[in-house]
Amino acid sequence: MEPPTGFWASLWHFLCFLPFFIGLLLLGTIKGTLFCPLVCLLMTVGNSAIILGLWPAHLFWTYYCILRAKQVGPVLKLVLCPFIFVVLILWPIVGIVASVIGGATYGFLSPVFATFDAVGEGKENEFYHSVYDGTWSTVMGCFTIIRDFNDVCFHSYFSIMDELRARGPPDAKYYEIRIIHFPGAIVAGALGLLIDVPVISLLALFKSPYMLFKGWKRLLDDMIGREGPFLETICVPFAGLAILLWPLAVVGAVLGSMVSSVVLGAYAGVVAYQEFSLLMGLRFVLAALAIYDEYSNDVLDMPEGTCFPRPSYRKKDPSSQTPFRAPSFSRPNSFQKVPSQNRSVKRPMVDLKPIELLADVFKECHRHGEVLLSEGIISVKDIEDAKSGKDNQGVISIGLPAYSILQMLIYSAKADSNGLLLSDNTTEITSTNRPKDTFFDWFLNPLLILKEQIKAENLSPALEDYLGKLVLLSGDPKRLQSFCPENIPEYENKRAELEALARRLRGITKSISRYPTFRRRFEALTKLLLENIGKKSGKEYSNNGFGFGSGSAPRTRSSIVRFLSEKSFKRNKSDNSSDSDSRNPFDKDIEIQ
């Protein structure tokens, strides 16, 4: 749909659109008001039960793993213990308050956005969907959030802590703290909090009216001229809603600045400790004000520069050192080059979410899993062990997803892609169109590096097969030797290179397995594979429940039971109804940003 041209045409289009927008907003507000209390209550009760129920285990296991960690020195352990106790005491309070706020926000906004989305282009029976969408789906989404939160608190937490406890010290040296420089770091950090937090908070409050009115002006100009977010018809309702919700975005930015000021102020203690100098820490206290002022000016497109001094806080030459960087304060790439609006008009918008890569991985896991089952490389026992939490070798829980990611990397390398090609061979995730999410960068950037390494290796089909088996079965050396003895490289250095690639990819996959939606998708994958095997063989396989997870999670459970003599930390064995649809179990994603 082409935007109207001319002032009167744009004004007439705006007047015709306004009643339509107000009606949808009122309908969405009514649904949000009705479902907000219910969703808030469900999420608060569910998350609070998980937090309070697992809190004794978290308290015990955190101290146990830290005290047993080989890469942490004794003095550092002594310093960490009181800090960790404070964090563990605050965790239930922060978690419950966040559940209340998150439940209320999700319960209200989800029906509102679903109402606007129901009348987008290509939608049928718009009246029915505008009334029904966002009602039952919001309730089911609430249960999905609780399910994923439980997986994070149980599977992801114990997996991380067990890895901390089992990992050896790097280069035979453990991390230790220098007591002689610790008092100066505390003083610098305390002064940073006393100075930076109130000053940065005042700066954020002072600049908030400018952000509010400039944002409103930009959105209104785009609405009248049908530019920017108002260019695409499907985005018009959301862009109109953004005008009304812009004050909330400003309030969130101010609160985010206040929280970030705590990190900036406390980082002065880190600088003082790293540079062995209290003076350098005090210099960073002043430099942090300039860093925030310059960054906020860039974000708000205000005149560059700052009125605060920015002294050097490193003893070495600053030009030869990487300056202080954190995800919240580094200048975004989007501000380094202003995008052209004319070019964006001609190209369709690409909406990539962090879960798309994960969804594609599990689709490929299902496809490769059936092929590997038919070839006898993996067995039904492997799947049943993974389902029950006994997959100690990680063939299914880690090996199968890593194998699927490897095939995607090999295909992307052969296609000479700049990023990662998904299974549809049309969607490409690159460093430019990737979701602007630092958490997503932790996984995407290492995979892009691995893809380039695989491309540089120029593997033959035999070596590709060996690398695939190595990634899949490296946890079980006997099976690896039996399935591909003829493809093992003759040269020791080549074999070591492939083994290093396999270890790296399995390590990345293990980190991905801690992503909130991973366990839910993994359980759906295992259930679907068993159902397909049962249909082909005429046998029935139990799908009653899943264990605690992959890797060291079963050992964690037994250790907790052994130390605490309690059985109240067993996983809920009932499957979530949102994963029961075998037609497309990996596309059921609740869009929660």
C-alpha positions as CSV (number, residue, x, y, z in Angstrom):
1,M,0.0,0.0,0.0
2,E,1.5,3.3,-1.1
3,P,1.5,6.2,1.3
4,P,-0.6,9.2,0.4
5,T,1.1,12.1,-1.2
6,G,0.3,15.7,-0.3
7,F,-0.6,17.4,2.9
8,W,-4.4,17.2,2.5
9,A,-4.3,13.5,1.5
10,S,-2.1,12.7,4.5
11,L,-4.4,14.7,6.8
12,W,-7.5,12.9,5.4
13,H,-5.8,9.5,5.8
14,F,-4.9,10.4,9.4
15,L,-8.4,11.4,10.3
16,C,-9.8,8.2,8.8
17,F,-7.3,6.1,10.7
18,L,-7.7,7.8,14.0
19,P,-11.2,6.3,15.0
20,F,-10.0,2.9,13.8
21,F,-6.9,3.1,16.0
22,I,-8.9,4.4,19.0
23,G,-11.4,1.5,18.7
24,L,-8.6,-1.1,18.6
25,L,-6.9,0.5,21.5
26,L,-10.0,0.5,23.6
27,L,-10.7,-3.1,22.8
28,G,-7.1,-4.1,23.6
29,T,-7.2,-2.1,26.8
30,I,-10.4,-3.8,27.9
31,K,-8.9,-7.3,27.3
32,G,-5.7,-6.3,28.9
33,T,-7.5,-4.9,32.0
34,L,-9.5,-8.2,32.3
35,F,-6.5,-10.6,31.9
36,C,-3.8,-8.5,33.7
37,P,-4.8,-9.5,37.3
38,L,-5.1,-13.2,36.4
39,V,-1.8,-13.4,34.5
40,C,-0.1,-11.3,37.2
41,L,-1.4,-13.7,39.9
42,L,-0.4,-16.8,38.0
43,M,3.1,-15.6,37.2
44,T,3.7,-14.3,40.7
45,V,2.5,-17.5,42.4
46,G,4.4,-19.8,39.9
47,N,7.7,-17.9,39.9
48,S,7.6,-17.3,43.6
49,A,7.0,-21.0,44.3
50,I,10.0,-21.8,42.2
51,I,12.2,-19.2,43.8
52,L,11.3,-20.0,47.4
53,G,11.3,-23.8,46.8
54,L,14.7,-23.8,45.2
55,W,16.3,-21.2,47.4
56,P,17.7,-23.6,50.0
57,A,19.2,-25.7,47.2
58,H,20.6,-22.6,45.6
59,L,22.1,-21.4,48.9
60,F,23.7,-24.7,49.7
61,W,24.9,-25.6,46.1
62,T,26.3,-22.1,45.4
63,Y,28.6,-22.2,48.5
64,Y,29.5,-25.8,47.9
65,C,30.5,-25.2,44.3
66,I,32.5,-22.0,45.1
67,L,34.3,-23.6,48.0
68,R,35.2,-26.6,45.8
69,A,36.1,-24.6,42.7
70,K,39.6,-25.3,41.7
71,Q,40.1,-22.1,39.7
72,V,39.3,-19.8,42.6
73,G,41.9,-19.0,45.2
74,P,41.3,-19.3,49.0
75,V,41.4,-15.6,49.6
76,L,39.0,-14.8,46.8
77,K,36.7,-17.5,48.1
78,L,36.8,-15.8,51.5
79,V,35.9,-12.4,49.9
80,L,33.2,-13.9,47.7
81,C,31.3,-15.6,50.5
82,P,29.8,-12.5,52.1
83,F,29.0,-10.9,48.8
84,I,27.2,-14.0,47.6
85,F,25.2,-14.2,50.8
86,V,23.9,-10.7,50.2
87,V,23.0,-11.6,46.6
88,L,21.2,-14.8,47.7
89,I,19.3,-12.9,50.3
90,L,18.2,-10.3,47.8
91,W,17.4,-12.8,45.1
92,P,13.9,-13.9,46.4
93,I,12.9,-10.2,47.0
94,V,14.1,-9.1,43.5
95,G,12.7,-12.2,41.8
96,I,9.2,-11.9,43.3
97,V,9.0,-8.1,42.7
98,A,10.1,-8.7,39.1
99,S,7.5,-11.4,38.7
100,V,4.8,-9.1,39.9
101,I,5.8,-6.3,37.5
102,G,6.5,-8.6,34.6
103,G,3.3,-10.5,35.1
104,A,1.3,-7.3,35.1
105,T,3.1,-5.9,32.1
106,Y,2.8,-9.0,30.1
107,G,-0.8,-9.6,31.1
108,F,-1.8,-6.1,30.0
109,L,0.4,-5.5,26.9
110,S,0.1,-9.0,25.3
111,P,-3.7,-8.6,24.6
112,V,-3.2,-5.1,23.4
113,F,-0.5,-6.0,20.8
114,A,-2.4,-9.2,19.8
115,T,-5.5,-7.0,19.1
116,F,-3.5,-4.7,16.7
117,D,-1.8,-7.7,15.1
118,A,-5.1,-9.4,14.4
119,V,-6.1,-6.7,11.8
120,G,-2.8,-6.8,9.9
121,E,-2.6,-7.4,6.1
122,G,-3.4,-10.9,5.0
123,K,-5.5,-11.7,8.1
124,E,-8.9,-13.3,7.7
125,N,-11.9,-12.9,9.9
126,E,-10.4,-9.8,11.5
127,F,-13.3,-9.1,13.8
128,Y,-13.2,-12.5,15.4
129,H,-9.4,-12.5,15.8
130,S,-9.4,-8.9,17.2
131,V,-11.7,-10.1,20.0
132,Y,-10.2,-13.5,20.6
133,D,-6.5,-13.1,20.0
134,G,-4.5,-12.3,23.1
135,T,-6.9,-13.9,25.6
136,W,-6.3,-17.6,26.0
137,S,-2.9,-17.3,24.3
138,T,-1.8,-14.8,27.0
139,V,-2.7,-17.3,29.7
140,M,-0.8,-20.1,27.9
141,G,2.1,-17.8,27.4
142,C,2.2,-17.1,31.1
143,F,2.5,-20.9,31.8
144,T,5.3,-21.1,29.2
145,I,7.2,-18.3,30.9
146,I,6.9,-20.1,34.2
147,R,8.1,-23.3,32.6
148,D,11.1,-21.6,31.0
149,F,11.9,-19.8,34.3
150,N,11.8,-23.1,36.1
151,D,14.2,-24.6,33.5
152,V,16.6,-21.6,34.0
153,C,16.5,-21.9,37.8
154,F,17.0,-25.6,37.8
155,H,18.8,-26.9,34.7
156,S,20.8,-23.8,33.7
157,Y,21.8,-22.8,37.2
158,F,23.0,-26.3,38.2
159,S,24.8,-26.7,34.9
160,I,26.7,-23.5,35.3
161,M,27.6,-24.2,38.9
162,D,28.7,-27.7,38.2
163,E,30.9,-26.5,35.4
164,L,32.4,-23.9,37.8
165,R,33.1,-26.6,40.3
166,A,34.6,-29.2,37.9
167,R,36.7,-26.9,35.7
168,G,40.4,-26.9,36.4
169,P,42.5,-23.8,36.9
170,P,43.7,-22.2,33.6
171,D,47.5,-22.7,33.0
172,A,47.8,-24.4,36.4
173,K,47.0,-21.0,38.1
174,Y,43.9,-20.1,40.0
175,Y,42.3,-16.7,40.3
176,E,43.3,-14.8,43.4
177,I,42.8,-11.4,44.9
178,R,45.5,-9.1,46.1
179,I,44.6,-8.1,49.6
180,I,46.9,-5.1,49.7
181,H,45.0,-3.4,46.9
182,F,41.6,-4.4,48.0
183,P,41.0,-1.5,50.5
184,G,41.8,1.1,47.8
185,A,39.4,-0.6,45.4
186,I,36.6,-0.5,48.0
187,V,37.2,3.2,48.7
188,A,37.2,4.0,44.9
189,G,34.0,2.0,44.4
190,A,32.3,3.6,47.3
191,L,33.2,7.1,46.1
192,G,32.1,6.2,42.6
193,L,28.7,5.2,43.9
194,L,28.4,8.3,46.1
195,I,29.3,10.7,43.2
196,D,28.3,8.9,39.9
197,V,24.9,7.6,40.9
198,P,23.3,10.9,41.9
199,V,25.0,13.0,39.2
200,I,24.1,10.5,36.4
201,S,20.6,10.3,37.7
202,L,20.2,14.1,37.6
203,L,21.6,14.1,34.1
204,A,19.1,11.5,33.0
205,L,16.2,13.4,34.6
206,F,17.5,16.7,33.0
207,K,17.6,15.1,29.5
208,S,14.4,13.2,29.8
209,P,12.1,16.1,28.7
210,Y,14.2,16.5,25.6
211,M,14.0,12.8,24.8
212,L,10.2,12.9,25.4
213,F,9.3,15.8,23.1
214,K,11.9,14.9,20.5
215,G,10.5,11.4,20.3
216,W,7.0,12.6,20.1
217,K,7.9,15.1,17.3
218,R,9.7,12.4,15.3
219,L,6.8,9.9,15.6
220,L,4.2,12.5,14.7
221,D,6.2,13.7,11.7
222,D,6.5,10.1,10.5
223,M,2.7,9.5,11.1
224,I,1.6,12.6,9.1
225,G,4.1,11.9,6.3
226,R,3.8,8.1,6.4
227,E,7.5,7.6,6.8
228,G,9.6,5.5,9.1
229,P,7.6,3.0,11.1
230,F,4.4,4.3,9.5
231,L,5.5,3.3,6.1
232,E,4.4,-0.3,6.3
233,T,0.7,-0.7,6.8
234,I,1.1,-3.6,9.2
235,C,3.3,-1.4,11.4
236,V,0.9,1.5,11.6
237,P,-1.1,0.3,14.6
238,F,2.1,-0.5,16.6
239,A,3.7,2.8,15.6
240,G,0.5,4.7,16.7
241,L,0.6,2.8,20.0
242,A,4.3,3.8,20.3
243,I,3.2,7.4,20.5
244,L,1.0,6.7,23.5
245,L,3.6,4.5,25.2
246,W,6.6,6.8,24.5
247,P,6.5,8.3,28.0
248,L,6.9,4.8,29.4
249,A,9.9,4.3,27.2
250,V,11.4,7.6,28.6
251,V,10.7,6.5,32.1
252,G,12.4,3.2,31.4
253,A,15.4,5.0,29.9
254,V,15.7,7.1,33.0
255,L,15.5,4.1,35.3
256,G,18.0,2.2,33.1
257,S,20.4,5.1,33.4
258,M,20.0,5.1,37.2
259,V,20.8,1.3,37.3
260,S,23.7,1.8,34.9
261,S,25.1,4.5,37.1
262,V,25.6,1.9,39.8
263,V,27.7,-0.2,37.5
264,L,29.7,2.8,36.3
265,G,30.3,4.0,39.8
266,A,31.3,0.5,41.2
267,Y,33.6,0.0,38.2
268,A,35.9,2.6,39.7
269,G,36.9,0.0,42.2
270,V,37.8,-2.4,39.4
271,V,40.0,0.3,37.8
272,A,41.7,1.0,41.1
273,Y,42.4,-2.7,41.6
274,Q,43.6,-3.3,38.0
275,E,45.9,-0.3,38.0
276,F,47.2,-0.8,41.6
277,S,46.3,2.9,42.2
278,L,43.6,4.6,44.2
279,L,44.3,7.7,42.2
280,M,43.4,6.0,38.9
281,G,40.1,4.9,40.4
282,L,39.3,8.4,41.5
283,R,40.1,9.6,38.0
284,F,37.6,7.1,36.6
285,V,34.9,8.5,38.9
286,L,35.2,11.8,36.9
287,A,35.7,10.1,33.6
288,A,32.5,8.0,34.1
289,L,30.4,11.2,34.1
290,A,31.9,12.3,30.8
291,I,31.4,8.8,29.3
292,Y,27.7,8.8,30.2
293,D,27.2,12.4,29.1
294,E,28.8,11.7,25.7
295,Y,26.9,8.5,25.2
296,S,23.6,10.0,26.0
297,N,24.3,12.9,23.7
298,D,24.9,10.4,20.9
299,V,21.7,8.5,21.6
300,L,19.6,11.7,21.7
301,D,21.4,13.2,18.7
302,M,22.4,16.2,20.8
303,P,25.6,18.2,20.2
304,E,28.7,16.1,20.7
305,G,31.1,16.6,23.6
306,T,30.6,17.0,27.3
307,C,31.1,19.6,30.0
308,F,32.7,17.1,32.4
309,P,36.5,16.5,32.4
310,R,37.7,13.1,31.2
311,P,41.1,12.4,32.8
312,S,43.1,9.4,31.8
313,Y,42.5,6.5,34.2
314,R,45.0,4.0,32.8
315,K,48.8,4.1,33.4
316,K,49.6,2.9,29.9
317,D,49.0,5.0,26.8
318,P,45.2,5.2,26.3
319,S,45.5,5.0,22.5
320,S,47.1,1.6,22.8
321,Q,44.5,0.2,25.2
322,T,41.0,-0.7,24.8
323,P,38.9,1.8,26.8
324,F,36.3,0.8,29.3
325,R,33.5,-0.9,27.5
326,A,30.3,-2.5,28.7
327,P,27.2,-3.6,26.8
328,S,25.2,-0.7,28.3
329,F,27.6,2.1,27.5
330,S,29.5,1.3,24.3
331,R,28.3,3.4,21.4
332,P,25.9,1.3,19.3
333,N,26.8,0.5,15.7
334,S,23.5,2.0,14.6
335,F,24.8,5.5,15.6
336,Q,28.0,5.2,13.7
337,K,26.3,5.4,10.3
338,V,22.9,6.9,9.8
339,P,20.8,4.6,7.7
340,S,19.2,5.9,4.5
341,Q,15.5,6.1,4.6
342,N,15.2,5.9,0.8
343,R,17.0,2.5,0.8
344,S,14.8,1.2,3.6
345,V,11.7,2.1,1.5
346,K,12.7,-0.2,-1.3
347,R,13.7,-3.2,0.8
348,P,11.3,-5.3,2.9
349,M,11.9,-5.2,6.6
350,V,13.6,-8.3,8.0
351,D,12.4,-9.2,11.5
352,L,14.8,-11.6,13.1
353,K,14.4,-12.7,16.7
354,P,17.0,-14.5,18.9
355,I,14.7,-17.6,19.0
356,E,14.8,-18.1,15.2
357,L,18.2,-19.6,15.2
358,L,17.3,-21.9,18.1
359,A,14.0,-22.9,16.4
360,D,15.9,-23.7,13.2
361,V,18.5,-25.8,15.1
362,F,15.7,-27.9,16.6
363,K,14.0,-28.4,13.2
364,E,17.3,-29.6,11.9
365,C,17.8,-31.8,15.0
366,H,14.5,-33.5,14.2
367,R,15.5,-34.1,10.6
368,H,19.1,-35.3,11.3
369,G,17.9,-37.3,14.3
370,E,15.6,-39.4,12.2
371,V,18.4,-39.9,9.6
372,L,20.9,-41.0,12.3
373,L,18.3,-43.3,13.8
374,S,17.7,-45.0,10.5
375,E,21.5,-45.4,10.0
376,G,21.9,-46.9,13.5
377,I,24.4,-44.2,14.7
378,I,22.1,-43.2,17.5
379,S,19.7,-45.6,19.2
380,V,16.4,-45.5,20.9
381,K,18.2,-46.1,24.2
382,D,20.1,-42.8,23.6
383,I,16.9,-40.9,23.3
384,E,15.3,-42.6,26.3
385,D,18.4,-41.9,28.4
386,A,18.3,-38.3,27.4
387,K,14.6,-38.2,28.2
388,S,15.2,-39.6,31.7
389,G,18.2,-37.4,32.4
390,K,20.8,-40.2,32.1
391,D,22.5,-39.0,29.0
392,N,25.8,-38.7,30.7
393,Q,27.8,-38.9,27.4
394,G,25.7,-36.0,26.0
395,V,25.1,-37.8,22.6
396,I,21.5,-36.5,22.3
397,S,21.4,-33.5,24.6
398,I,24.6,-31.9,23.4
399,G,25.8,-34.0,20.4
400,L,22.7,-33.9,18.3
401,P,22.2,-30.1,18.5
402,A,25.9,-29.6,17.9
403,Y,25.8,-31.9,14.9
404,S,22.9,-29.9,13.5
405,I,24.7,-26.6,14.0
406,L,27.8,-28.2,12.3
407,Q,25.8,-29.1,9.2
408,M,24.5,-25.5,9.1
409,L,28.1,-24.1,9.4
410,I,29.4,-26.4,6.7
411,Y,26.5,-25.5,4.3
412,S,27.0,-21.8,5.0
413,A,30.7,-22.1,4.4
414,K,30.2,-23.9,1.1
415,A,27.7,-21.3,0.0
416,D,30.2,-18.5,0.8
417,S,27.7,-16.8,3.0
418,N,28.6,-13.8,5.1
419,G,26.5,-15.2,8.0
420,L,24.5,-18.4,8.8
421,L,22.0,-19.8,6.4
422,L,19.0,-21.3,8.0
423,S,17.3,-24.5,6.9
424,D,15.0,-22.8,4.4
425,N,18.1,-21.7,2.5
426,T,16.6,-18.2,2.1
427,T,17.0,-16.7,5.6
428,E,20.5,-15.5,6.4
429,I,21.6,-14.3,9.9
430,T,24.5,-12.0,9.6
431,S,26.3,-9.4,11.9
432,T,24.2,-6.7,10.3
433,N,20.6,-8.0,10.4
434,R,21.1,-10.0,13.6
435,P,18.9,-9.2,16.6
436,K,20.4,-6.3,18.6
437,D,20.8,-8.4,21.7
438,T,24.1,-8.8,23.5
439,F,23.0,-12.2,24.8
440,F,22.6,-13.3,21.2
441,D,26.1,-12.1,20.4
442,W,27.5,-14.6,22.9
443,F,26.4,-17.4,20.6
444,L,26.4,-15.9,17.1
445,N,29.8,-14.4,17.0
446,P,31.6,-17.7,18.1
447,L,29.6,-19.6,15.5
448,L,30.6,-17.2,12.7
449,I,34.3,-17.6,13.8
450,L,33.8,-21.4,13.7
451,K,32.3,-21.2,10.2
452,E,35.3,-19.3,8.9
453,Q,37.6,-21.8,10.5
454,I,35.8,-24.7,8.8
455,K,35.9,-22.8,5.5
456,A,39.6,-22.4,5.9
457,E,40.1,-26.1,6.6
458,N,38.5,-27.0,3.2
459,L,37.4,-30.4,4.4
460,S,36.9,-33.3,2.2
461,P,33.6,-35.3,2.4
462,A,35.4,-38.0,4.5
463,L,36.8,-35.4,6.9
464,E,33.3,-33.7,7.1
465,D,31.8,-37.1,8.0
466,Y,34.5,-37.6,10.7
467,L,34.0,-34.2,12.1
468,G,30.3,-34.8,12.3
469,K,30.7,-38.1,14.1
470,L,33.3,-36.4,16.4
471,V,30.9,-33.7,17.3
472,L,28.1,-36.2,17.8
473,L,29.9,-39.0,19.6
474,S,33.0,-37.4,21.1
475,G,31.5,-38.1,24.6
476,D,31.7,-41.8,23.7
477,P,35.1,-42.7,22.2
478,K,34.3,-46.4,21.7
479,R,31.3,-45.7,19.5
480,L,33.3,-43.1,17.6
481,Q,36.0,-45.7,16.7
482,S,33.4,-48.2,15.6
483,F,31.4,-45.9,13.3
484,C,34.1,-44.2,11.3
485,P,37.5,-45.9,11.6
486,E,38.2,-45.4,7.9
487,N,37.7,-41.6,8.0
488,I,40.1,-40.9,10.9
489,P,42.9,-38.5,9.7
490,E,46.3,-40.0,9.4
491,Y,48.2,-37.0,10.5
492,E,48.2,-36.1,14.2
493,N,48.0,-32.4,13.8
494,K,45.0,-32.6,11.5
495,R,43.2,-34.9,14.0
496,A,44.1,-32.4,16.8
497,E,42.6,-29.5,14.8
498,L,39.3,-31.3,14.1
499,E,39.1,-32.4,17.8
500,A,39.6,-28.8,18.8
501,L,36.8,-27.7,16.5
502,A,34.5,-30.4,17.9
503,R,35.3,-29.4,21.5
504,R,34.7,-25.8,20.7
505,L,31.3,-26.5,19.0
506,R,30.2,-28.8,21.8
507,G,31.1,-26.1,24.4
508,I,29.1,-23.5,22.5
509,T,26.2,-25.9,22.3
510,K,26.3,-26.5,26.0
511,S,26.1,-22.8,26.6
512,I,23.2,-22.6,24.2
513,S,21.5,-25.4,26.2
514,R,21.2,-22.9,29.1
515,Y,19.0,-20.6,27.0
516,P,15.6,-20.3,28.6
517,T,13.6,-22.0,25.8
518,F,16.1,-24.8,25.2
519,R,14.9,-27.4,27.6
520,R,11.3,-27.0,26.5
521,R,12.3,-27.5,22.9
522,F,14.6,-30.4,23.7
523,E,11.8,-32.2,25.5
524,A,9.5,-31.7,22.5
525,L,12.2,-33.0,20.2
526,T,12.8,-36.1,22.2
527,K,9.1,-36.7,22.6
528,L,8.5,-36.3,18.8
529,L,11.4,-38.7,17.9
530,L,10.1,-41.4,20.2
531,E,6.6,-41.0,18.8
532,N,7.9,-41.3,15.2
533,I,9.9,-44.4,16.2
534,G,6.8,-45.9,17.8
535,K,4.7,-45.3,14.7
536,K,7.3,-47.0,12.5
537,S,8.0,-49.9,14.7
538,G,4.5,-50.4,16.2
539,K,5.8,-50.1,19.7
540,E,4.9,-47.6,22.4
541,Y,7.5,-45.5,24.2
542,S,6.8,-43.7,27.5
543,N,6.7,-39.9,27.4
544,N,5.7,-39.4,31.0
545,G,8.5,-37.1,31.9
546,F,12.0,-35.8,31.7
547,G,14.9,-35.8,34.0
548,F,16.9,-32.9,35.3
549,G,18.8,-32.3,32.2
550,S,22.0,-33.1,30.3
551,G,25.6,-33.3,31.3
552,S,26.1,-33.0,35.1
553,A,22.5,-32.2,36.0
554,P,21.7,-35.8,37.1
555,R,24.8,-35.8,39.3
556,T,23.7,-32.5,40.7
557,R,20.3,-33.9,41.7
558,S,21.9,-36.9,43.4
559,S,24.4,-34.7,45.2
560,I,21.6,-32.4,46.5
561,V,19.6,-35.4,47.7
562,R,22.7,-36.9,49.3
563,F,23.6,-33.7,51.1
564,L,20.2,-32.3,52.0
565,S,18.2,-35.6,52.2
566,E,15.3,-34.0,50.5
567,K,13.2,-34.9,47.5
568,S,11.4,-31.7,47.0
569,F,13.6,-30.6,44.1
570,K,12.4,-33.1,41.6
571,R,11.2,-31.7,38.2
572,N,7.6,-31.4,37.4
573,K,6.9,-34.4,35.1
574,S,3.9,-33.0,33.4
575,D,4.4,-31.8,29.8
576,N,3.3,-28.3,28.9
577,S,0.4,-28.4,26.6
578,S,2.0,-25.8,24.4
579,D,4.5,-28.5,23.3
580,S,2.1,-31.2,22.7
581,D,1.3,-30.3,19.1
582,S,3.5,-32.7,17.1
583,R,2.7,-31.0,13.8
584,N,5.2,-28.2,14.4
585,P,6.4,-28.3,18.0
586,F,9.4,-25.9,17.4
587,D,7.4,-22.9,16.1
588,K,5.4,-22.4,19.3
589,D,7.3,-19.4,20.6
590,I,5.9,-16.7,22.9
591,E,7.2,-13.4,21.7
592,I,8.5,-11.8,24.9
593,Q,11.0,-9.1,24.5
